Amino acid sequence: MVNNILPFVSWARRAVVLGLLLGLAVACGGKKDAADGAAAGGKGPGGKDGGPPKVLAYAVVAVQPRTTVLYNDFPATIQGQQNVEIRPKVDGFVEAIYVDEGAAVKKGQPLFRINAPQYQEAVNTAQAGIQTAVANVNSARMGVEKLRPLVNKDIISPYALQEAQFTLQGQEAALAQARATLANARTNVGYTRIVSPVNGVVGTIPNKIGSLISTTSTDPLTTVTGIANVYAYFSVNEKTLLTFTRDIPGVTLQDKLARLPDVQLLLADGTTYKYTGRVETAIGQINTQTGSSGFRASFKNPQGLLRSGGSGTVRSPRTIKDALLVPQSATYELQGKQFLYVVGPGNKVHNTQITVHPTPNGQFYVVRSGLKAGQTVVLEGVNGLKDNGKIIPRAARADSVFAASVGAKGGGENK
């Protein structure tokens, strides 16, 4: 009998222990759910409220129209105002080279001497021809003077005198031709001494002393580039050209160019050239292959810092009146589009899509659409906000927020 009761007692103890453990688990879980519900402002066990969600303070600012300056950047190629190819006008051998590559030269400074003795011989021949012509003129003149008294005395016919006079005129013409031949021969001799036609810098010199050169040679002897003033050639796309033609006042293209502000030149190392330039010419026609139109800006180059063949970036200022600026930190990107939070009635925020033009300083956007003047936007912490959420707005000083926007440098318009 006893043996039959013992197993029953053991099972009863086990059931009591298991019941105690289950009760503890349920109690702990209920407390945790209640705590979570209270922290989240939701509902605890039994559907009871845990309290309202916590409202945080965010810095905000009212967006007002401002005048700002943006810059359009255009890649440019630099060329000297004068880029003169030095080519020989006579055939011969290079006898002397007076300058080195890259040297600065003045107008009229000797560059090369060509050994061409045939041209000096032509001078000698022309001088001898002049002496012969002079002798013939003198002989013909004597014949005229000899016949004139005979004609006056009716000893000979007047036709004989006329014939002598015509002979004299022919000899005088032959003398003039001989003198022209001498002048031409001396000119050719002068071509054997080549001088610089402009002030500038000497380029490469492919021919060395002793090289045979010809007037039909493909390559020039060298190139002298005048760089006291340089040209920066750049292109704009059709969209930018239309904007320029439509927005800049003026009747003709030159009138519009005259009203453009001075432009800057960014050098290859990223620094800004100290002298500003002017856009002087525009082609006005669109290249059908590139879809762009060419412009040319002129810059002073007194120190010779800019060299022909260099590269740079022409930066053109553009003043925008009544621009709406927002800090880039106030926006976020979603699927390639820009959004920000606008504070509405009841201090509730609403995410709003905007189209913008970025400034390269990485601090601001110029809002083109999606935002109106006077609306208040959240400045920071936008990643933690949700649409229609409530905040405590903390107004920031607009002057301090937009202080860095003065003269904001913007690029990327030439797309």
C-alpha positions as CSV (number, residue, x, y, z in Angstrom):
1,M,0.0,0.0,0.0
2,V,2.8,2.4,1.0
3,N,4.7,1.6,-2.1
4,N,1.7,2.6,-4.2
5,I,1.4,6.0,-2.5
6,L,5.1,7.1,-2.9
7,P,5.1,7.6,-6.7
8,F,2.0,9.8,-6.4
9,V,3.7,12.1,-3.8
10,S,6.7,12.6,-6.1
11,W,4.6,13.6,-9.0
12,A,2.7,16.0,-6.8
13,R,5.9,17.8,-5.7
14,R,7.0,18.0,-9.3
15,A,3.7,19.7,-10.3
16,V,4.0,22.2,-7.5
17,V,7.6,23.2,-8.5
18,L,6.7,23.6,-12.1
19,G,3.7,25.8,-11.3
20,L,5.9,28.1,-9.2
21,L,8.4,28.5,-12.1
22,L,5.7,29.3,-14.6
23,G,4.2,32.0,-12.3
24,L,7.6,33.7,-11.9
25,A,8.1,33.8,-15.7
26,V,4.7,35.3,-16.3
27,A,5.2,38.0,-13.6
28,C,8.6,39.0,-15.1
29,G,7.2,39.2,-18.6
30,G,4.3,41.4,-17.5
31,K,6.6,43.8,-15.8
32,K,8.8,44.1,-18.9
33,D,5.8,44.7,-21.2
34,A,4.5,47.3,-18.9
35,A,7.9,49.1,-18.8
36,D,8.3,48.9,-22.6
37,G,4.8,50.2,-23.1
38,A,5.4,53.1,-20.7
39,A,8.7,54.0,-22.4
40,A,7.2,54.0,-25.9
41,G,4.1,55.9,-24.9
42,G,2.0,52.9,-26.0
43,K,-0.1,50.5,-24.1
44,G,0.9,48.1,-21.3
45,P,-0.8,44.8,-20.3
46,G,-4.5,45.0,-20.3
47,G,-4.5,47.7,-22.9
48,K,-3.7,50.5,-20.5
49,D,-1.9,53.7,-21.8
50,G,1.9,54.0,-21.0
51,G,1.9,57.9,-21.5
52,P,2.4,60.3,-24.5
53,P,5.6,60.1,-26.8
54,K,8.4,62.4,-25.9
55,V,8.6,65.6,-28.0
56,L,12.1,66.9,-28.7
57,A,13.4,70.4,-29.6
58,Y,14.8,71.1,-33.1
59,A,16.6,74.2,-34.5
60,V,14.4,75.8,-37.2
61,V,14.7,78.9,-39.4
62,A,12.3,80.8,-41.6
63,V,13.4,80.9,-45.2
64,Q,13.5,84.4,-46.7
65,P,14.6,85.7,-50.2
66,R,18.2,86.6,-50.3
67,T,20.5,88.0,-53.0
68,T,23.4,85.6,-53.7
69,V,26.1,85.2,-56.3
70,L,26.7,81.9,-57.9
71,Y,29.5,81.0,-60.3
72,N,29.4,79.0,-63.5
73,D,32.6,77.1,-64.3
74,F,33.7,76.3,-67.8
75,P,36.9,74.4,-68.7
76,A,39.1,76.5,-70.9
77,T,42.2,76.3,-73.1
78,I,44.7,79.1,-72.9
79,Q,46.4,80.5,-76.0
80,G,48.7,83.5,-76.5
81,Q,47.2,86.6,-78.1
82,Q,49.8,86.2,-80.8
83,N,51.0,82.8,-81.9
84,V,53.3,83.3,-84.9
85,E,54.9,80.5,-86.8
86,I,58.4,81.3,-88.0
87,R,58.9,79.9,-91.5
88,P,61.8,80.3,-93.9
89,K,61.2,82.4,-97.1
90,V,64.3,81.1,-98.8
91,D,66.0,77.7,-99.2
92,G,69.3,76.9,-97.5
93,F,71.1,75.5,-94.5
94,V,70.7,76.6,-90.9
95,E,73.9,78.4,-90.2
96,A,73.2,79.9,-86.8
97,I,70.6,79.7,-84.0
98,Y,70.6,82.8,-81.8
99,V,68.0,81.8,-79.2
100,D,67.1,78.8,-77.1
101,E,63.7,77.1,-76.7
102,G,61.5,78.8,-74.2
103,A,63.5,82.1,-74.3
104,A,61.7,85.4,-74.1
105,V,62.5,87.6,-77.2
106,K,61.8,91.1,-78.3
107,K,60.4,92.2,-81.6
108,G,63.2,92.4,-84.2
109,Q,65.6,90.2,-82.2
110,P,67.6,87.8,-84.4
111,L,66.5,84.2,-84.3
112,F,68.2,82.3,-87.1
113,R,70.7,82.8,-90.0
114,I,70.4,80.8,-93.2
115,N,73.4,80.0,-95.3
116,A,72.3,80.6,-98.9
117,P,75.2,82.0,-101.1
118,Q,73.1,81.9,-104.3
119,Y,71.1,84.9,-103.1
120,Q,74.3,87.0,-102.6
121,E,75.4,86.0,-106.0
122,A,72.1,87.2,-107.3
123,V,72.8,90.5,-105.7
124,N,76.2,90.7,-107.5
125,T,74.6,89.8,-110.8
126,A,71.9,92.5,-110.3
127,Q,74.5,95.1,-109.6
128,A,76.4,94.2,-112.7
129,G,73.1,94.4,-114.7
130,I,72.5,97.9,-113.4
131,Q,75.9,99.0,-114.5
132,T,75.2,97.7,-118.0
133,A,71.8,99.4,-118.1
134,V,73.3,102.7,-117.0
135,A,75.8,102.5,-119.8
136,N,73.1,101.8,-122.3
137,V,71.1,104.7,-121.1
138,N,74.0,107.1,-121.4
139,S,74.7,105.8,-124.9
140,A,71.1,106.3,-126.0
141,R,71.0,109.8,-124.5
142,M,74.2,110.7,-126.4
143,G,72.6,109.6,-129.6
144,V,69.5,111.8,-129.0
145,E,71.7,114.8,-128.2
146,K,73.7,114.2,-131.4
147,L,70.7,114.0,-133.7
148,R,68.7,117.0,-132.3
149,P,70.8,119.8,-133.9
150,L,70.8,118.0,-137.2
151,V,67.0,117.9,-137.2
152,N,66.8,121.5,-136.2
153,K,68.9,122.4,-139.3
154,D,66.7,120.1,-141.5
155,I,69.8,118.0,-142.3
156,I,68.1,114.7,-141.3
157,S,64.5,113.6,-141.0
158,P,62.7,114.1,-137.6
159,Y,61.9,110.4,-137.6
160,A,65.6,109.6,-136.9
161,L,65.4,111.7,-133.7
162,Q,62.2,110.1,-132.6
163,E,63.7,106.7,-133.1
164,A,66.7,107.7,-130.9
165,Q,64.3,109.0,-128.3
166,F,62.4,105.7,-128.2
167,T,65.6,103.8,-127.9
168,L,66.5,106.0,-124.9
169,Q,63.2,105.3,-123.2
170,G,63.7,101.6,-123.7
171,Q,67.1,101.8,-122.1
172,E,65.8,103.8,-119.2
173,A,63.1,101.1,-118.6
174,A,65.8,98.4,-118.7
175,L,67.7,100.3,-116.0
176,A,64.6,100.5,-113.8
177,Q,64.1,96.8,-114.3
178,A,67.7,96.1,-113.3
179,R,67.3,98.2,-110.2
180,A,64.1,96.2,-109.2
181,T,66.0,93.0,-109.7
182,L,68.8,94.2,-107.4
183,A,66.2,95.2,-104.8
184,N,64.6,91.7,-105.0
185,A,67.9,90.0,-104.7
186,R,68.8,92.1,-101.6
187,T,65.4,91.2,-100.1
188,N,66.1,87.5,-100.5
189,V,69.5,88.1,-98.8
190,G,67.6,89.7,-96.0
191,Y,65.5,86.6,-95.6
192,T,68.6,84.7,-94.7
193,R,68.5,86.6,-91.4
194,I,65.3,85.7,-89.5
195,V,64.1,88.0,-86.7
196,S,61.2,87.8,-84.3
197,P,58.1,89.6,-85.5
198,V,56.6,90.1,-82.0
199,N,57.5,90.1,-78.4
200,G,57.0,86.7,-77.0
201,V,58.3,83.3,-76.0
202,V,60.2,80.9,-78.3
203,G,58.7,77.5,-78.8
204,T,60.4,74.3,-79.8
205,I,63.1,74.4,-82.5
206,P,63.0,71.1,-84.5
207,N,65.9,72.1,-86.9
208,K,69.4,72.3,-85.7
209,I,72.5,73.9,-87.2
210,G,73.3,72.4,-90.5
211,S,69.8,71.3,-91.3
212,L,68.5,71.8,-94.8
213,I,65.3,73.9,-94.8
214,S,63.0,74.9,-97.5
215,T,60.0,77.2,-98.1
216,T,57.9,74.1,-98.6
217,S,58.9,72.5,-95.3
218,T,55.9,71.2,-93.3
219,D,57.2,72.2,-89.8
220,P,58.0,75.8,-89.0
221,L,61.5,76.8,-87.7
222,T,59.8,77.7,-84.4
223,T,56.8,79.5,-82.9
224,V,56.9,82.8,-81.1
225,T,54.0,83.3,-78.8
226,G,53.0,86.8,-77.6
227,I,51.7,86.3,-74.0
228,A,51.5,89.8,-72.7
229,N,47.7,89.1,-73.1
230,V,46.3,85.6,-73.3
231,Y,43.0,84.2,-74.6
232,A,41.0,81.6,-72.7
233,Y,38.7,79.6,-75.1
234,F,35.8,77.8,-73.6
235,S,32.4,76.4,-74.7
236,V,28.9,76.5,-73.3
237,N,26.1,74.2,-74.1
238,E,22.9,75.1,-75.9
239,K,20.9,75.6,-72.7
240,T,23.4,78.0,-71.2
241,L,23.6,79.9,-74.5
242,L,19.8,80.3,-74.6
243,T,19.8,81.6,-71.0
244,F,22.6,84.1,-71.9
245,T,20.7,85.3,-75.0
246,R,17.4,85.6,-73.2
247,D,18.4,87.1,-69.8
248,I,21.3,89.4,-70.7
249,P,20.1,92.8,-72.0
250,G,21.2,94.1,-75.4
251,V,20.3,94.1,-79.0
252,T,23.3,92.5,-80.6
253,L,25.6,89.8,-79.3
254,Q,28.4,92.3,-78.7
255,D,26.0,94.5,-76.6
256,K,25.2,91.5,-74.4
257,L,28.9,90.6,-74.0
258,A,29.7,94.2,-73.0
259,R,27.2,93.9,-70.1
260,L,28.7,90.7,-68.7
261,P,30.7,91.1,-65.5
262,D,34.4,90.3,-65.3
263,V,35.3,86.7,-65.1
264,Q,37.9,84.8,-63.1
265,L,40.4,82.2,-64.2
266,L,41.1,79.1,-62.1
267,L,44.6,77.7,-62.8
268,A,45.5,74.0,-63.1
269,D,46.6,73.9,-59.5
270,G,43.2,75.2,-58.2
271,T,44.4,78.7,-57.4
272,T,42.6,81.8,-58.7
273,Y,44.5,84.0,-61.1
274,K,45.1,87.5,-59.7
275,Y,43.8,89.3,-62.7
276,T,40.2,89.3,-63.9
277,G,39.3,89.0,-67.5
278,R,36.6,90.0,-70.0
279,V,34.5,87.8,-72.3
280,E,35.2,89.6,-75.6
281,T,33.8,87.4,-78.4
282,A,31.3,84.6,-78.9
283,I,30.8,82.5,-82.0
284,G,27.0,82.5,-81.6
285,Q,26.7,79.3,-83.7
286,I,26.2,75.8,-82.2
287,N,28.5,73.1,-83.2
288,T,26.3,70.3,-84.4
289,Q,28.8,67.6,-83.3
290,T,29.4,68.9,-79.8
291,G,26.1,70.8,-79.2
292,S,28.1,73.7,-77.8
293,S,29.1,77.3,-78.7
294,G,32.5,78.8,-78.3
295,F,33.4,81.9,-76.2
296,R,36.7,83.7,-75.7
297,A,37.9,85.7,-72.6
298,S,41.0,87.9,-72.5
299,F,43.3,88.2,-69.5
300,K,46.4,90.3,-68.8
301,N,49.6,88.4,-68.3
302,P,52.3,90.9,-67.3
303,Q,54.4,88.4,-65.3
304,G,54.1,85.7,-68.0
305,L,52.6,83.2,-65.6
306,L,50.1,82.0,-68.2
307,R,51.6,80.1,-71.2
308,S,50.1,79.2,-74.5
309,G,48.6,75.7,-74.5
310,G,47.8,75.6,-70.8
311,S,44.5,74.8,-69.3
312,G,42.2,76.4,-66.7
313,T,38.6,77.1,-65.8
314,V,36.8,80.3,-66.6
315,R,34.5,81.2,-63.7
316,S,31.6,83.5,-64.6
317,P,29.6,85.2,-61.7
318,R,25.8,85.2,-61.8
319,T,23.7,87.3,-59.3
320,I,20.4,85.7,-58.2
321,K,17.9,88.0,-56.6
322,D,15.3,86.6,-54.2
323,A,17.0,83.3,-54.0
324,L,15.8,80.8,-51.3
325,L,18.8,79.2,-49.6
326,V,18.7,76.3,-47.2
327,P,21.7,74.6,-45.6
328,Q,22.5,71.2,-47.0
329,S,22.4,69.8,-43.5
330,A,18.7,70.5,-43.5
331,T,18.0,68.1,-46.4
332,Y,18.2,64.4,-47.0
333,E,18.3,62.4,-50.2
334,L,15.9,59.6,-51.0
335,Q,16.1,57.8,-54.4
336,G,18.0,60.6,-56.0
337,K,15.6,63.3,-54.8
338,Q,16.1,66.0,-52.1
339,F,13.7,66.4,-49.2
340,L,13.5,68.6,-46.1
341,Y,11.0,69.0,-43.2
342,V,8.7,72.1,-43.2
343,V,7.2,73.0,-39.9
344,G,3.4,73.4,-40.2
345,P,0.5,74.2,-37.8
346,G,0.7,72.6,-34.4
347,N,4.5,72.4,-34.8
348,K,4.0,69.3,-36.9
349,V,6.7,68.6,-39.6
350,H,6.0,67.5,-43.1
351,N,8.6,66.1,-45.5
352,T,8.7,68.2,-48.7
353,Q,10.4,67.4,-51.9
354,I,12.5,70.2,-53.4
355,T,14.6,70.8,-56.5
356,V,17.9,72.5,-55.8
357,H,21.1,73.9,-57.3
358,P,24.1,73.0,-55.1
359,T,26.9,75.3,-54.2
360,P,30.4,73.8,-54.4
361,N,31.3,74.9,-50.9
362,G,29.1,72.1,-49.7
363,Q,27.0,74.2,-47.3
364,F,23.9,75.4,-49.1
365,Y,21.3,74.7,-51.8
366,V,19.5,77.3,-53.9
367,V,15.9,76.0,-53.9
368,R,14.3,76.2,-57.3
369,S,10.9,74.7,-56.5
370,G,9.1,73.0,-53.6
371,L,9.6,75.8,-51.0
372,K,8.0,79.2,-50.5
373,A,9.4,82.3,-48.8
374,G,8.4,82.5,-45.2
375,Q,8.1,78.8,-44.6
376,T,10.0,77.4,-41.6
377,V,12.4,74.4,-42.1
378,V,14.2,72.1,-39.6
379,L,17.9,72.8,-39.7
380,E,19.4,69.6,-38.2
381,G,18.6,66.1,-37.0
382,V,16.3,65.4,-39.9
383,N,17.2,61.7,-40.0
384,G,15.4,61.2,-36.7
385,L,12.1,62.8,-37.8
386,K,9.0,61.3,-39.3
387,D,6.3,62.8,-41.4
388,N,3.6,64.5,-39.4
389,G,5.7,64.2,-36.2
390,K,5.5,66.9,-33.6
391,I,8.6,68.9,-32.4
392,I,9.5,71.8,-30.2
393,P,10.8,74.5,-32.6
394,R,13.9,76.4,-31.5
395,A,14.3,79.4,-33.7
396,A,17.9,80.0,-34.9
397,R,19.3,83.4,-35.9
398,A,19.0,83.6,-39.7
399,D,22.1,85.9,-39.9
400,S,24.4,83.3,-38.4
401,V,22.8,80.4,-40.4
402,F,23.3,82.1,-43.8
403,A,26.5,84.0,-43.0
404,A,28.5,81.7,-45.2
405,S,26.1,82.0,-48.1
406,V,27.5,85.4,-49.2
407,G,29.3,85.0,-52.5
408,A,28.6,81.3,-52.5
409,K,30.5,79.7,-55.3
410,G,28.3,77.5,-57.4
411,G,29.1,75.4,-60.4
412,G,27.6,72.7,-62.4
413,E,25.2,74.9,-64.5
414,N,27.0,74.0,-67.7
415,K,25.5,70.5,-68.0
